[in-house]
Amino acid sequence: MDRDMVVLAKVRLLSANRRVVRGVEGLWIYRLLTRVEPEVYGSKLAYVLVEESDSPLVRELPERRQALLDEAVEVARALSPANPYREKVLQRALAARARLMP
């Protein structure tokens, strides 16, 4: 893992001055930081993945939406059962994926 990229992601996260960074930037930040500290950033990654699956950029791309939601479920399931956000983000990801299914 490139330490400079981790530092850059943390600086962007801190400079955003928001609870959750959304959009493409949020995906980049949380994907990178989840690899380093999954229990700290995994729930936010799952949250942003679900949110992005409904964005105008991918709303008409069912395969891309499915991939984002599959990733969200995978990330949420990987969280420790002791993680206080695990169940909430997992249920949110599973519900969003179920709505996508015909």
C-alpha positions in Angstrom: 0.0 0.0 0.0 1.4 3.4 -1.0 1.6 5.5 2.2 1.4 8.7 0.3 -1.9 7.7 -1.2 -3.2 6.8 2.2 -2.1 10.2 3.6 -3.7 11.9 0.6 -7.0 10.1 1.1 -7.0 11.0 4.8 -6.3 14.6 4.0 -9.1 14.8 1.5 -11.4 13.1 4.1 -10.5 15.6 6.7 -10.7 18.6 4.4 -14.2 17.6 3.2 -15.5 18.5 6.7 -18.5 16.2 6.3 -19.5 13.0 8.0 -19.5 11.0 4.8 -17.8 12.0 1.6 -20.0 11.0 -1.3 -19.7 10.5 -5.0 -16.6 9.4 -7.0 -14.3 11.0 -4.5 -15.9 9.2 -1.6 -15.6 5.9 -3.4 -11.9 6.5 -4.1 -11.2 7.5 -0.5 -13.2 4.8 1.2 -12.0 2.0 -1.1 -8.4 2.9 -0.4 -8.8 3.4 3.3 -10.9 0.3 3.8 -8.0 -1.8 2.5 -5.9 -0.3 5.4 -8.5 -0.1 8.2 -11.6 -2.1 7.2 -13.5 -1.8 10.5 -13.1 2.0 10.5 -14.0 2.8 6.9 -15.8 -0.3 5.6 -19.3 0.8 6.7 -18.9 4.2 5.0 -17.7 2.5 1.8 -20.7 0.2 1.8 -23.0 3.2 2.5 -21.5 5.2 -0.4 -21.6 2.2 -2.8 -25.3 1.9 -2.2 -25.8 5.6 -2.6 -23.8 5.6 -5.9 -25.7 2.7 -7.3 -28.7 5.1 -7.5 -26.8 8.0 -8.9 -27.7 9.4 -12.4 -24.4 8.3 -13.7 -25.2 4.6 -13.3 -29.0 4.6 -13.0 -29.4 3.3 -16.6 -26.5 0.8 -16.3 -27.9 -2.3 -14.6 -24.7 -4.2 -14.7 -22.7 -1.4 -13.1 -25.4 -0.9 -10.5 -25.4 -4.6 -9.7 -21.6 -4.5 -9.4 -21.7 -1.6 -6.9 -24.4 -3.3 -4.8 -22.5 -6.6 -4.8 -19.4 -4.8 -3.6 -21.4 -3.1 -0.9 -22.8 -6.4 0.3 -19.3 -8.0 0.3 -17.8 -5.1 2.2 -20.6 -5.1 4.8 -20.4 -8.8 5.3 -16.6 -8.6 5.8 -17.1 -6.3 8.8 -16.8 -7.8 12.2 -20.2 -8.8 13.8 -19.1 -6.5 16.7 -19.0 -3.5 14.4 -21.9 -1.3 15.4 -22.7 -0.3 11.8 -22.4 -3.7 10.2 -26.0 -4.8 10.4 -27.4 -1.5 9.3 -25.2 -1.1 6.2 -25.6 -4.8 5.3 -29.4 -4.6 5.4 -29.3 -1.4 3.4 -27.1 -3.0 0.7 -29.2 -6.2 0.6 -32.4 -4.2 0.3 -31.0 -2.1 -2.5 -29.8 -5.2 -4.3 -33.2 -6.9 -3.9 -35.0 -3.9 -5.4 -32.7 -4.1 -8.5 -33.7 -7.8 -9.1 -36.6 -8.3 -11.5 
